[in-house]
């Protein structure tokens, strides 16, 4: 899921760099963003919010799966403990 977040950040960086410099692509990007934005609200906020929600739900699902697995056996596996800690840190980001 982190890869999806990195792809989104790289895409936003490319969009920002395209809008910073005066190139023919800049005018095309501005026209495209204007068309997408009309009547639907800010597109970036919706896409970033949706991506973050999907990442958060996926992280919580994995944590709950690890918790269920450890409650079935009664003892938490050290590997599962590390994975659970990593996912909780990921969710807090």
PDB file of N, CA, C and O in Angstrom:
ATOM      1  N   UNK A   1       0.804  -1.199   0.000  1.00  0.00           N
ATOM      2  CA  UNK A   1       0.000   0.000   0.000  1.00  0.00           C
ATOM      3  C   UNK A   1       0.848   1.264   0.000  1.00  0.00           C
ATOM      4  O   UNK A   1       0.430   2.305  -0.508  1.00  0.00           O
ATOM      5  N   UNK A   2       2.044   1.164   0.575  1.00  0.00           N
ATOM      6  CA  UNK A   2       2.917   2.326   0.569  1.00  0.00           C
ATOM      7  C   UNK A   2       3.306   2.683  -0.859  1.00  0.00           C
ATOM      8  O   UNK A   2       3.472   3.859  -1.183  1.00  0.00           O
ATOM      9  N   UNK A   3       3.454   1.666  -1.722  1.00  0.00           N
ATOM     10  CA  UNK A   3       3.814   1.929  -3.119  1.00  0.00           C
ATOM     11  C   UNK A   3       2.737   2.773  -3.794  1.00  0.00           C
ATOM     12  O   UNK A   3       3.049   3.652  -4.597  1.00  0.00           O
ATOM     13  N   UNK A   4       1.468   2.510  -3.471  1.00  0.00           N
ATOM     14  CA  UNK A   4       0.367   3.285  -4.044  1.00  0.00           C
ATOM     15  C   UNK A   4       0.461   4.742  -3.606  1.00  0.00           C
ATOM     16  O   UNK A   4       0.210   5.652  -4.397  1.00  0.00           O
ATOM     17  N   UNK A   5       0.817   4.954  -2.365  1.00  0.00           N
ATOM     18  CA  UNK A   5       0.966   6.312  -1.852  1.00  0.00           C
ATOM     19  C   UNK A   5       2.138   7.014  -2.530  1.00  0.00           C
ATOM     20  O   UNK A   5       2.041   8.198  -2.853  1.00  0.00           O
ATOM     21  N   UNK A   6       3.250   6.300  -2.750  1.00  0.00           N
ATOM     22  CA  UNK A   6       4.390   6.884  -3.439  1.00  0.00           C
ATOM     23  C   UNK A   6       4.054   7.220  -4.889  1.00  0.00           C
ATOM     24  O   UNK A   6       4.501   8.246  -5.402  1.00  0.00           O
ATOM     25  N   UNK A   7       3.284   6.382  -5.544  1.00  0.00           N
ATOM     26  CA  UNK A   7       2.875   6.665  -6.925  1.00  0.00           C
ATOM     27  C   UNK A   7       2.040   7.931  -6.977  1.00  0.00           C
ATOM     28  O   UNK A   7       2.200   8.748  -7.883  1.00  0.00           O
ATOM     29  N   UNK A   8       1.149   8.095  -6.006  1.00  0.00           N
ATOM     30  CA  UNK A   8       0.324   9.295  -5.949  1.00  0.00           C
ATOM     31  C   UNK A   8       1.180  10.543  -5.724  1.00  0.00           C
ATOM     32  O   UNK A   8       0.947  11.572  -6.358  1.00  0.00           O
ATOM     33  N   UNK A   9       2.153  10.465  -4.843  1.00  0.00           N
ATOM     34  CA  UNK A   9       3.029  11.607  -4.562  1.00  0.00           C
ATOM     35  C   UNK A   9       3.870  11.951  -5.786  1.00  0.00           C
ATOM     36  O   UNK A   9       4.036  13.128  -6.105  1.00  0.00           O
ATOM     37  N   UNK A  10       4.403  10.944  -6.476  1.00  0.00           N
ATOM     38  CA  UNK A  10       5.196  11.192  -7.684  1.00  0.00           C
ATOM     39  C   UNK A  10       4.320  11.812  -8.776  1.00  0.00           C
ATOM     40  O   UNK A  10       4.774  12.699  -9.498  1.00  0.00           O
ATOM     41  N   UNK A  11       3.095  11.364  -8.903  1.00  0.00           N
ATOM     42  CA  UNK A  11       2.176  11.954  -9.872  1.00  0.00           C
ATOM     43  C   UNK A  11       1.879  13.412  -9.568  1.00  0.00           C
ATOM     44  O   UNK A  11       1.823  14.242 -10.475  1.00  0.00           O
ATOM     45  N   UNK A  12       1.692  13.722  -8.304  1.00  0.00           N
ATOM     46  CA  UNK A  12       1.453  15.110  -7.922  1.00  0.00           C
ATOM     47  C   UNK A  12       2.691  15.967  -8.162  1.00  0.00           C
ATOM     48  O   UNK A  12       2.580  17.122  -8.573  1.00  0.00           O
ATOM     49  N   UNK A  13       3.873  15.401  -7.905  1.00  0.00           N
ATOM     50  CA  UNK A  13       5.107  16.141  -8.182  1.00  0.00           C
ATOM     51  C   UNK A  13       5.241  16.436  -9.668  1.00  0.00           C
ATOM     52  O   UNK A  13       5.626  17.540 -10.053  1.00  0.00           O
ATOM     53  N   UNK A  14       4.928  15.458 -10.500  1.00  0.00           N
ATOM     54  CA  UNK A  14       5.002  15.664 -11.948  1.00  0.00           C
ATOM     55  C   UNK A  14       4.018  16.749 -12.385  1.00  0.00           C
ATOM     56  O   UNK A  14       4.338  17.579 -13.236  1.00  0.00           O
ATOM     57  N   UNK A  15       2.829  16.737 -11.804  1.00  0.00           N
ATOM     58  CA  UNK A  15       1.833  17.762 -12.131  1.00  0.00           C
ATOM     59  C   UNK A  15       2.329  19.143 -11.712  1.00  0.00           C
ATOM     60  O   UNK A  15       2.183  20.107 -12.464  1.00  0.00           O
ATOM     61  N   UNK A  16       2.912  19.246 -10.520  1.00  0.00           N
ATOM     62  CA  UNK A  16       3.428  20.525 -10.039  1.00  0.00           C
ATOM     63  C   UNK A  16       4.565  21.018 -10.925  1.00  0.00           C
ATOM     64  O   UNK A  16       4.613  22.197 -11.276  1.00  0.00           O
ATOM     65  N   UNK A  17       5.484  20.119 -11.288  1.00  0.00           N
ATOM     66  CA  UNK A  17       6.590  20.522 -12.162  1.00  0.00           C
ATOM     67  C   UNK A  17       6.095  20.946 -13.534  1.00  0.00           C
ATOM     68  O   UNK A  17       6.648  21.866 -14.136  1.00  0.00           O
ATOM     69  N   UNK A  18       5.069  20.289 -14.031  1.00  0.00           N
ATOM     70  CA  UNK A  18       4.504  20.655 -15.329  1.00  0.00           C
ATOM     71  C   UNK A  18       3.878  22.044 -15.257  1.00  0.00           C
ATOM     72  O   UNK A  18       3.981  22.824 -16.204  1.00  0.00           O
ATOM     73  N   UNK A  19       3.234  22.350 -14.145  1.00  0.00           N
ATOM     74  CA  UNK A  19       2.584  23.651 -14.013  1.00  0.00           C
ATOM     75  C   UNK A  19       3.570  24.782 -13.703  1.00  0.00           C
ATOM     76  O   UNK A  19       3.237  25.950 -13.904  1.00  0.00           O
ATOM     77  N   UNK A  20       4.769  24.464 -13.222  1.00  0.00           N
ATOM     78  CA  UNK A  20       5.741  25.502 -12.866  1.00  0.00           C
ATOM     79  C   UNK A  20       6.398  26.149 -14.085  1.00  0.00           C
ATOM     80  O   UNK A  20       6.662  27.352 -14.074  1.00  0.00           O
ATOM     81  N   UNK A  21       6.661  25.381 -15.119  1.00  0.00           N
ATOM     82  CA  UNK A  21       7.419  25.883 -16.262  1.00  0.00           C
ATOM     83  C   UNK A  21       6.491  26.119 -17.450  1.00  0.00           C
ATOM     84  O   UNK A  21       5.541  25.372 -17.685  1.00  0.00           O
ATOM     85  N   UNK A  22       6.797  27.182 -18.190  1.00  0.00           N
ATOM     86  CA  UNK A  22       5.969  27.526 -19.352  1.00  0.00           C
ATOM     87  C   UNK A  22       6.325  26.631 -20.542  1.00  0.00           C
ATOM     88  O   UNK A  22       7.307  26.857 -21.249  1.00  0.00           O
ATOM     89  N   UNK A  23       5.509  25.633 -20.731  1.00  0.00           N
ATOM     90  CA  UNK A  23       5.671  24.727 -21.864  1.00  0.00           C
ATOM     91  C   UNK A  23       4.303  24.546 -22.507  1.00  0.00           C
ATOM     92  O   UNK A  23       3.287  24.889 -21.901  1.00  0.00           O
ATOM     93  N   UNK A  24       4.261  24.014 -23.720  1.00  0.00           N
ATOM     94  CA  UNK A  24       2.947  23.744 -24.326  1.00  0.00           C
ATOM     95  C   UNK A  24       2.121  22.751 -23.495  1.00  0.00           C
ATOM     96  O   UNK A  24       0.891  22.784 -23.512  1.00  0.00           O
ATOM     97  N   UNK A  25       2.810  21.882 -22.781  1.00  0.00           N
ATOM     98  CA  UNK A  25       2.111  20.907 -21.945  1.00  0.00           C
ATOM     99  C   UNK A  25       1.401  21.577 -20.771  1.00  0.00           C
ATOM    100  O   UNK A  25       0.389  21.076 -20.281  1.00  0.00           O
ATOM    101  N   UNK A  26       1.941  22.719 -20.323  1.00  0.00           N
ATOM    102  CA  UNK A  26       1.329  23.437 -19.202  1.00  0.00           C
ATOM    103  C   UNK A  26      -0.077  23.913 -19.550  1.00  0.00           C
ATOM    104  O   UNK A  26      -1.007  23.752 -18.760  1.00  0.00           O
ATOM    105  N   UNK A  27      -0.226  24.497 -20.732  1.00  0.00           N
ATOM    106  CA  UNK A  27      -1.539  24.997 -21.141  1.00  0.00           C
ATOM    107  C   UNK A  27      -2.533  23.841 -21.266  1.00  0.00           C
ATOM    108  O   UNK A  27      -3.695  23.971 -20.881  1.00  0.00           O
ATOM    109  N   UNK A  28      -2.076  22.724 -21.797  1.00  0.00           N
ATOM    110  CA  UNK A  28      -2.929  21.550 -21.917  1.00  0.00           C
ATOM    111  C   UNK A  28      -3.351  21.029 -20.540  1.00  0.00           C
ATOM    112  O   UNK A  28      -4.504  20.646 -20.346  1.00  0.00           O
ATOM    113  N   UNK A  29      -2.408  21.016 -19.582  1.00  0.00           N
ATOM    114  CA  UNK A  29      -2.722  20.563 -18.227  1.00  0.00           C
ATOM    115  C   UNK A  29      -3.725  21.491 -17.545  1.00  0.00           C
ATOM    116  O   UNK A  29      -4.635  21.029 -16.858  1.00  0.00           O
ATOM    117  N   UNK A  30      -3.560  22.786 -17.732  1.00  0.00           N
ATOM    118  CA  UNK A  30      -4.484  23.747 -17.124  1.00  0.00           C
ATOM    119  C   UNK A  30      -5.882  23.578 -17.696  1.00  0.00           C
ATOM    120  O   UNK A  30      -6.868  23.607 -16.960  1.00  0.00           O
ATOM    121  N   UNK A  31      -5.966  23.402 -19.006  1.00  0.00           N
ATOM    122  CA  UNK A  31      -7.287  23.190 -19.619  1.00  0.00           C
ATOM    123  C   UNK A  31      -7.923  21.891 -19.118  1.00  0.00           C
ATOM    124  O   UNK A  31      -9.121  21.848 -18.836  1.00  0.00           O
ATOM    125  N   UNK A  32      -7.119  20.841 -19.011  1.00  0.00           N
ATOM    126  CA  UNK A  32      -7.646  19.570 -18.512  1.00  0.00           C
ATOM    127  C   UNK A  32      -8.112  19.658 -17.074  1.00  0.00           C
ATOM    128  O   UNK A  32      -9.169  19.127 -16.731  1.00  0.00           O
ATOM    129  N   UNK A  33      -7.333  20.326 -16.218  1.00  0.00           N
ATOM    130  CA  UNK A  33      -7.735  20.486 -14.819  1.00  0.00           C
ATOM    131  C   UNK A  33      -8.982  21.344 -14.684  1.00  0.00           C
ATOM    132  O   UNK A  33      -9.833  21.070 -13.839  1.00  0.00           O
ATOM    133  N   UNK A  34      -9.101  22.378 -15.506  1.00  0.00           N
ATOM    134  CA  UNK A  34     -10.304  23.202 -15.470  1.00  0.00           C
ATOM    135  C   UNK A  34     -11.546  22.398 -15.845  1.00  0.00           C
ATOM    136  O   UNK A  34     -12.606  22.555 -15.241  1.00  0.00           O
ATOM    137  N   UNK A  35     -11.400  21.535 -16.851  1.00  0.00           N
ATOM    138  CA  UNK A  35     -12.536  20.707 -17.265  1.00  0.00           C
ATOM    139  C   UNK A  35     -12.931  19.709 -16.178  1.00  0.00           C
ATOM    140  O   UNK A  35     -14.117  19.476 -15.947  1.00  0.00           O
ATOM    141  N   UNK A  36     -11.941  19.122 -15.514  1.00  0.00           N
ATOM    142  CA  UNK A  36     -12.225  18.144 -14.463  1.00  0.00           C
ATOM    143  C   UNK A  36     -12.815  18.788 -13.217  1.00  0.00           C
ATOM    144  O   UNK A  36     -13.624  18.178 -12.518  1.00  0.00           O
ATOM    145  N   UNK A  37     -12.414  20.010 -12.946  1.00  0.00           N
ATOM    146  CA  UNK A  37     -12.793  20.659 -11.703  1.00  0.00           C
ATOM    147  C   UNK A  37     -14.182  21.289 -11.756  1.00  0.00           C
ATOM    148  O   UNK A  37     -14.781  21.522 -10.705  1.00  0.00           O
ATOM    149  N   UNK A  38     -14.703  21.567 -12.922  1.00  0.00           N
ATOM    150  CA  UNK A  38     -15.965  22.281 -13.034  1.00  0.00           C
ATOM    151  C   UNK A  38     -17.114  21.484 -12.424  1.00  0.00           C
ATOM    152  O   UNK A  38     -17.437  20.386 -12.879  1.00  0.00           O
ATOM    153  N   UNK A  39     -17.721  22.052 -11.393  1.00  0.00           N
ATOM    154  CA  UNK A  39     -18.921  21.481 -10.799  1.00  0.00           C
ATOM    155  C   UNK A  39     -18.694  20.303  -9.873  1.00  0.00           C
ATOM    156  O   UNK A  39     -19.662  19.797  -9.305  1.00  0.00           O
ATOM    157  N   UNK A  40     -17.482  19.846  -9.693  1.00  0.00           N
ATOM    158  CA  UNK A  40     -17.245  18.655  -8.880  1.00  0.00           C
ATOM    159  C   UNK A  40     -16.359  18.914  -7.668  1.00  0.00           C
ATOM    160  O   UNK A  40     -16.097  17.988  -6.900  1.00  0.00           O
ATOM    161  N   UNK A  41     -15.902  20.110  -7.479  1.00  0.00           N
ATOM    162  CA  UNK A  41     -15.022  20.397  -6.348  1.00  0.00           C
ATOM    163  C   UNK A  41     -13.578  20.083  -6.667  1.00  0.00           C
ATOM    164  O   UNK A  41     -13.269  19.593  -7.753  1.00  0.00           O
ATOM    165  N   UNK A  42     -12.700  20.360  -5.734  1.00  0.00           N
ATOM    166  CA  UNK A  42     -11.271  20.145  -5.989  1.00  0.00           C
ATOM    167  C   UNK A  42     -10.933  18.672  -6.210  1.00  0.00           C
ATOM    168  O   UNK A  42     -11.222  17.819  -5.371  1.00  0.00           O
ATOM    169  N   UNK A  43     -10.331  18.402  -7.328  1.00  0.00           N
ATOM    170  CA  UNK A  43     -10.004  17.023  -7.709  1.00  0.00           C
ATOM    171  C   UNK A  43      -8.876  16.453  -6.869  1.00  0.00           C
ATOM    172  O   UNK A  43      -8.940  15.286  -6.482  1.00  0.00           O
ATOM    173  N   UNK A  44      -7.865  17.220  -6.579  1.00  0.00           N
ATOM    174  CA  UNK A  44      -6.720  16.718  -5.811  1.00  0.00           C
ATOM    175  C   UNK A  44      -7.126  16.309  -4.407  1.00  0.00           C
ATOM    176  O   UNK A  44      -6.678  15.281  -3.899  1.00  0.00           O
ATOM    177  N   UNK A  45      -7.971  17.110  -3.783  1.00  0.00           N
ATOM    178  CA  UNK A  45      -8.388  16.795  -2.411  1.00  0.00           C
ATOM    179  C   UNK A  45      -9.151  15.481  -2.385  1.00  0.00           C
ATOM    180  O   UNK A  45      -8.954  14.664  -1.485  1.00  0.00           O
ATOM    181  N   UNK A  46     -10.007  15.276  -3.349  1.00  0.00           N
ATOM    182  CA  UNK A  46     -10.772  14.032  -3.404  1.00  0.00           C
ATOM    183  C   UNK A  46      -9.874  12.829  -3.673  1.00  0.00           C
ATOM    184  O   UNK A  46     -10.045  11.780  -3.052  1.00  0.00           O
ATOM    185  N   UNK A  47      -8.923  12.971  -4.589  1.00  0.00           N
ATOM    186  CA  UNK A  47      -8.068  11.825  -4.916  1.00  0.00           C
ATOM    187  C   UNK A  47      -7.128  11.487  -3.761  1.00  0.00           C
ATOM    188  O   UNK A  47      -6.934  10.312  -3.452  1.00  0.00           O
ATOM    189  N   UNK A  48      -6.546  12.494  -3.122  1.00  0.00           N
ATOM    190  CA  UNK A  48      -5.650  12.239  -1.993  1.00  0.00           C
ATOM    191  C   UNK A  48      -6.435  11.672  -0.813  1.00  0.00           C
ATOM    192  O   UNK A  48      -5.983  10.728  -0.165  1.00  0.00           O
ATOM    193  N   UNK A  49      -7.599  12.238  -0.534  1.00  0.00           N
ATOM    194  CA  UNK A  49      -8.428  11.729   0.563  1.00  0.00           C
ATOM    195  C   UNK A  49      -8.881  10.297   0.329  1.00  0.00           C
ATOM    196  O   UNK A  49      -8.878   9.486   1.255  1.00  0.00           O
ATOM    197  N   UNK A  50      -9.268   9.982  -0.889  1.00  0.00           N
ATOM    198  CA  UNK A  50      -9.676   8.611  -1.208  1.00  0.00           C
ATOM    199  C   UNK A  50      -8.533   7.622  -1.088  1.00  0.00           C
ATOM    200  O   UNK A  50      -8.712   6.519  -0.573  1.00  0.00           O
ATOM    201  N   UNK A  51      -7.357   8.013  -1.563  1.00  0.00           N
ATOM    202  CA  UNK A  51      -6.194   7.138  -1.466  1.00  0.00           C
ATOM    203  C   UNK A  51      -5.810   6.897  -0.013  1.00  0.00           C
ATOM    204  O   UNK A  51      -5.513   5.768   0.376  1.00  0.00           O
ATOM    205  N   UNK A  52      -5.815   7.953   0.784  1.00  0.00           N
ATOM    206  CA  UNK A  52      -5.473   7.802   2.200  1.00  0.00           C
ATOM    207  C   UNK A  52      -6.486   6.924   2.925  1.00  0.00           C
ATOM    208  O   UNK A  52      -6.113   6.136   3.794  1.00  0.00           O
ATOM    209  N   UNK A  53      -7.755   7.053   2.579  1.00  0.00           N
ATOM    210  CA  UNK A  53      -8.785   6.221   3.197  1.00  0.00           C
ATOM    211  C   UNK A  53      -8.582   4.746   2.858  1.00  0.00           C
ATOM    212  O   UNK A  53      -8.711   3.886   3.729  1.00  0.00           O
ATOM    213  N   UNK A  54      -8.264   4.452   1.599  1.00  0.00           N
ATOM    214  CA  UNK A  54      -8.031   3.060   1.192  1.00  0.00           C
ATOM    215  C   UNK A  54      -6.807   2.485   1.903  1.00  0.00           C
ATOM    216  O   UNK A  54      -6.837   1.341   2.357  1.00  0.00           O
ATOM    217  N   UNK A  55      -5.735   3.265   2.003  1.00  0.00           N
ATOM    218  CA  UNK A  55      -4.533   2.806   2.694  1.00  0.00           C
ATOM    219  C   UNK A  55      -4.824   2.552   4.167  1.00  0.00           C
ATOM    220  O   UNK A  55      -4.373   1.551   4.723  1.00  0.00           O
ATOM    221  N   UNK A  56      -5.572   3.448   4.803  1.00  0.00           N
ATOM    222  CA  UNK A  56      -5.892   3.301   6.217  1.00  0.00           C
ATOM    223  C   UNK A  56      -6.771   2.079   6.474  1.00  0.00           C
ATOM    224  O   UNK A  56      -6.527   1.333   7.422  1.00  0.00           O
ATOM    225  N   UNK A  57      -7.783   1.869   5.646  1.00  0.00           N
ATOM    226  CA  UNK A  57      -8.664   0.705   5.814  1.00  0.00           C
ATOM    227  C   UNK A  57      -7.890  -0.590   5.599  1.00  0.00           C
ATOM    228  O   UNK A  57      -8.086  -1.555   6.338  1.00  0.00           O
ATOM    229  N   UNK A  58      -7.020  -0.625   4.606  1.00  0.00           N
ATOM    230  CA  UNK A  58      -6.214  -1.817   4.356  1.00  0.00           C
ATOM    231  C   UNK A  58      -5.284  -2.106   5.526  1.00  0.00           C
ATOM    232  O   UNK A  58      -5.120  -3.261   5.919  1.00  0.00           O
ATOM    233  N   UNK A  59      -4.685  -1.080   6.076  1.00  0.00           N
ATOM    234  CA  UNK A  59      -3.788  -1.254   7.218  1.00  0.00           C
ATOM    235  C   UNK A  59      -4.550  -1.787   8.421  1.00  0.00           C
ATOM    236  O   UNK A  59      -4.077  -2.700   9.098  1.00  0.00           O
ATOM    237  N   UNK A  60      -5.713  -1.232   8.692  1.00  0.00           N
ATOM    238  CA  UNK A  60      -6.517  -1.714   9.816  1.00  0.00           C
ATOM    239  C   UNK A  60      -6.965  -3.158   9.609  1.00  0.00           C
ATOM    240  O   UNK A  60      -7.031  -3.927  10.568  1.00  0.00           O
ATOM    241  N   UNK A  61      -7.270  -3.531   8.380  1.00  0.00           N
ATOM    242  CA  UNK A  61      -7.668  -4.903   8.085  1.00  0.00           C
ATOM    243  C   UNK A  61      -6.529  -5.874   8.388  1.00  0.00           C
ATOM    244  O   UNK A  61      -6.754  -6.940   8.962  1.00  0.00           O
ATOM    245  N   UNK A  62      -5.303  -5.506   8.002  1.00  0.00           N
ATOM    246  CA  UNK A  62      -4.148  -6.368   8.255  1.00  0.00           C
ATOM    247  C   UNK A  62      -3.895  -6.484   9.759  1.00  0.00           C
ATOM    248  O   UNK A  62      -3.598  -7.571  10.255  1.00  0.00           O
ATOM    249  N   UNK A  63      -4.009  -5.376  10.482  1.00  0.00           N
ATOM    250  CA  UNK A  63      -3.804  -5.408  11.936  1.00  0.00           C
ATOM    251  C   UNK A  63      -4.855  -6.292  12.600  1.00  0.00           C
ATOM    252  O   UNK A  63      -4.534  -7.071  13.497  1.00  0.00           O
ATOM    253  N   UNK A  64      -6.094  -6.175  12.169  1.00  0.00           N
ATOM    254  CA  UNK A  64      -7.154  -7.017  12.747  1.00  0.00           C
ATOM    255  C   UNK A  64      -6.934  -8.487  12.408  1.00  0.00           C
ATOM    256  O   UNK A  64      -7.222  -9.355  13.231  1.00  0.00           O
ATOM    257  N   UNK A  65      -6.432  -8.780  11.220  1.00  0.00           N
ATOM    258  CA  UNK A  65      -6.125 -10.159  10.833  1.00  0.00           C
ATOM    259  C   UNK A  65      -5.011 -10.738  11.707  1.00  0.00           C
ATOM    260  O   UNK A  65      -5.100 -11.884  12.147  1.00  0.00           O
ATOM    261  N   UNK A  66      -3.976  -9.957  11.955  1.00  0.00           N
ATOM    262  CA  UNK A  66      -2.888 -10.417  12.823  1.00  0.00           C
ATOM    263  C   UNK A  66      -3.398 -10.626  14.244  1.00  0.00           C
ATOM    264  O   UNK A  66      -3.030 -11.598  14.903  1.00  0.00           O
ATOM    265  N   UNK A  67      -4.250  -9.710  14.718  1.00  0.00           N
ATOM    266  CA  UNK A  67      -4.805  -9.831  16.069  1.00  0.00           C
ATOM    267  C   UNK A  67      -5.659 -11.084  16.188  1.00  0.00           C
ATOM    268  O   UNK A  67      -5.599 -11.786  17.197  1.00  0.00           O
ATOM    269  N   UNK A  68      -6.461 -11.369  15.152  1.00  0.00           N
ATOM    270  CA  UNK A  68      -7.308 -12.565  15.172  1.00  0.00           C
ATOM    271  C   UNK A  68      -6.451 -13.832  15.153  1.00  0.00           C
ATOM    272  O   UNK A  68      -6.750 -14.800  15.852  1.00  0.00           O
ATOM    273  N   UNK A  69      -5.395 -13.819  14.355  1.00  0.00           N
ATOM    274  CA  UNK A  69      -4.506 -14.969  14.268  1.00  0.00           C
ATOM    275  C   UNK A  69      -3.828 -15.243  15.609  1.00  0.00           C
ATOM    276  O   UNK A  69      -3.677 -16.399  16.005  1.00  0.00           O
ATOM    277  N   UNK A  70      -3.422 -14.188  16.306  1.00  0.00           N
ATOM    278  CA  UNK A  70      -2.754 -14.375  17.598  1.00  0.00           C
ATOM    279  C   UNK A  70      -3.744 -14.802  18.678  1.00  0.00           C
ATOM    280  O   UNK A  70      -3.366 -15.520  19.603  1.00  0.00           O
ATOM    281  N   UNK A  71      -5.008 -14.374  18.581  1.00  0.00           N
ATOM    282  CA  UNK A  71      -5.986 -14.802  19.582  1.00  0.00           C
ATOM    283  C   UNK A  71      -6.412 -16.249  19.362  1.00  0.00           C
ATOM    284  O   UNK A  71      -6.815 -16.919  20.312  1.00  0.00           O
ATOM    285  N   UNK A  72      -6.330 -16.747  18.120  1.00  0.00           N
ATOM    286  CA  UNK A  72      -6.654 -18.147  17.845  1.00  0.00           C
ATOM    287  C   UNK A  72      -5.620 -19.091  18.456  1.00  0.00           C
ATOM    288  O   UNK A  72      -5.974 -20.131  19.010  1.00  0.00           O
ATOM    289  N   UNK A  73      -4.346 -18.726  18.354  1.00  0.00           N
ATOM    290  CA  UNK A  73      -3.287 -19.591  18.877  1.00  0.00           C
ATOM    291  C   UNK A  73      -3.000 -19.318  20.348  1.00  0.00           C
ATOM    292  O   UNK A  73      -2.455 -20.181  21.037  1.00  0.00           O
ATOM    293  N   UNK A  74      -3.352 -18.146  20.835  1.00  0.00           N
ATOM    294  CA  UNK A  74      -3.110 -17.808  22.231  1.00  0.00           C
ATOM    295  C   UNK A  74      -1.772 -17.159  22.476  1.00  0.00           C
ATOM    296  O   UNK A  74      -1.579 -16.521  23.511  1.00  0.00           O
ATOM    297  N   UNK A  75      -0.835 -17.306  21.547  1.00  0.00           N
ATOM    298  CA  UNK A  75       0.499 -16.717  21.685  1.00  0.00           C
ATOM    299  C   UNK A  75       0.788 -15.931  20.418  1.00  0.00           C
ATOM    300  O   UNK A  75       0.521 -16.399  19.311  1.00  0.00           O
ATOM    301  N   UNK A  76       1.334 -14.737  20.586  1.00  0.00           N
ATOM    302  CA  UNK A  76       1.662 -13.929  19.403  1.00  0.00           C
ATOM    303  C   UNK A  76       3.056 -14.312  18.902  1.00  0.00           C
ATOM    304  O   UNK A  76       4.007 -14.406  19.678  1.00  0.00           O
ATOM    305  N   UNK A  77       3.152 -14.522  17.629  1.00  0.00           N
ATOM    306  CA  UNK A  77       4.387 -14.860  16.950  1.00  0.00           C
ATOM    307  C   UNK A  77       5.268 -13.606  16.875  1.00  0.00           C
ATOM    308  O   UNK A  77       4.743 -12.526  16.607  1.00  0.00           O
ATOM    309  N   UNK A  78       6.573 -13.704  17.099  1.00  0.00           N
ATOM    310  CA  UNK A  78       7.434 -12.503  17.005  1.00  0.00           C
ATOM    311  C   UNK A  78       7.363 -11.819  15.643  1.00  0.00           C
ATOM    312  O   UNK A  78       7.416 -10.592  15.562  1.00  0.00           O
ATOM    313  N   UNK A  79       7.247 -12.586  14.600  1.00  0.00           N
ATOM    314  CA  UNK A  79       7.126 -11.994  13.270  1.00  0.00           C
ATOM    315  C   UNK A  79       5.828 -11.212  13.150  1.00  0.00           C
ATOM    316  O   UNK A  79       5.813 -10.108  12.607  1.00  0.00           O
ATOM    317  N   UNK A  80       4.733 -11.787  13.658  1.00  0.00           N
ATOM    318  CA  UNK A  80       3.456 -11.084  13.634  1.00  0.00           C
ATOM    319  C   UNK A  80       3.496  -9.827  14.493  1.00  0.00           C
ATOM    320  O   UNK A  80       2.859  -8.826  14.166  1.00  0.00           O
ATOM    321  N   UNK A  81       4.236  -9.879  15.581  1.00  0.00           N
ATOM    322  CA  UNK A  81       4.355  -8.715  16.453  1.00  0.00           C
ATOM    323  C   UNK A  81       5.057  -7.569  15.728  1.00  0.00           C
ATOM    324  O   UNK A  81       4.655  -6.412  15.852  1.00  0.00           O
ATOM    325  N   UNK A  82       6.104  -7.891  14.974  1.00  0.00           N
ATOM    326  CA  UNK A  82       6.822  -6.871  14.207  1.00  0.00           C
ATOM    327  C   UNK A  82       5.927  -6.325  13.097  1.00  0.00           C
ATOM    328  O   UNK A  82       5.876  -5.115  12.875  1.00  0.00           O
ATOM    329  N   UNK A  83       5.222  -7.219  12.402  1.00  0.00           N
ATOM    330  CA  UNK A  83       4.324  -6.776  11.334  1.00  0.00           C
ATOM    331  C   UNK A  83       3.215  -5.884  11.876  1.00  0.00           C
ATOM    332  O   UNK A  83       2.857  -4.879  11.262  1.00  0.00           O
ATOM    333  N   UNK A  84       2.679  -6.259  13.021  1.00  0.00           N
ATOM    334  CA  UNK A  84       1.603  -5.476  13.631  1.00  0.00           C
ATOM    335  C   UNK A  84       2.115  -4.084  14.026  1.00  0.00           C
ATOM    336  O   UNK A  84       1.433  -3.085  13.800  1.00  0.00           O
ATOM    337  N   UNK A  85       3.302  -4.023  14.610  1.00  0.00           N
ATOM    338  CA  UNK A  85       3.877  -2.725  14.990  1.00  0.00           C
ATOM    339  C   UNK A  85       4.127  -1.860  13.772  1.00  0.00           C
ATOM    340  O   UNK A  85       3.893  -0.652  13.811  1.00  0.00           O
ATOM    341  N   UNK A  86       4.604  -2.467  12.682  1.00  0.00           N
ATOM    342  CA  UNK A  86       4.853  -1.705  11.460  1.00  0.00           C
ATOM    343  C   UNK A  86       3.548  -1.185  10.882  1.00  0.00           C
ATOM    344  O   UNK A  86       3.481  -0.034  10.452  1.00  0.00           O
ATOM    345  N   UNK A  87       2.534  -1.993  10.864  1.00  0.00           N
ATOM    346  CA  UNK A  87       1.235  -1.556  10.317  1.00  0.00           C
ATOM    347  C   UNK A  87       0.599  -0.475  11.180  1.00  0.00           C
ATOM    348  O   UNK A  87      -0.036   0.438  10.652  1.00  0.00           O
ATOM    349  N   UNK A  88       0.760  -0.560  12.506  1.00  0.00           N
ATOM    350  CA  UNK A  88       0.227   0.484  13.370  1.00  0.00           C
ATOM    351  C   UNK A  88       0.957   1.802  13.149  1.00  0.00           C
ATOM    352  O   UNK A  88       0.337   2.865  13.145  1.00  0.00           O
ATOM    353  N   UNK A  89       2.279   1.736  12.963  1.00  0.00           N
ATOM    354  CA  UNK A  89       3.027   2.954  12.632  1.00  0.00           C
ATOM    355  C   UNK A  89       2.613   3.512  11.278  1.00  0.00           C
ATOM    356  O   UNK A  89       2.513   4.727  11.110  1.00  0.00           O
ATOM    357  N   UNK A  90       2.374   2.637  10.324  1.00  0.00           N
ATOM    358  CA  UNK A  90       1.928   3.048   8.997  1.00  0.00           C
ATOM    359  C   UNK A  90       0.580   3.732   9.085  1.00  0.00           C
ATOM    360  O   UNK A  90       0.344   4.726   8.397  1.00  0.00           O
ATOM    361  N   UNK A  91      -0.313   3.215   9.924  1.00  0.00           N
ATOM    362  CA  UNK A  91      -1.638   3.808  10.071  1.00  0.00           C
ATOM    363  C   UNK A  91      -1.561   5.172  10.750  1.00  0.00           C
ATOM    364  O   UNK A  91      -2.377   6.053  10.477  1.00  0.00           O
ATOM    365  N   UNK A  92      -0.589   5.344  11.626  1.00  0.00           N
ATOM    366  CA  UNK A  92      -0.480   6.631  12.324  1.00  0.00           C
ATOM    367  C   UNK A  92       0.097   7.725  11.441  1.00  0.00           C
ATOM    368  O   UNK A  92      -0.048   8.909  11.743  1.00  0.00           O
ATOM    369  N   UNK A  93       0.752   7.335  10.351  1.00  0.00           N
ATOM    370  CA  UNK A  93       1.293   8.343   9.421  1.00  0.00           C
ATOM    371  C   UNK A  93       0.130   9.022   8.731  1.00  0.00           C
ATOM    372  O   UNK A  93       0.337   9.909   7.902  1.00  0.00           O
TER     373      UNK A  93
END
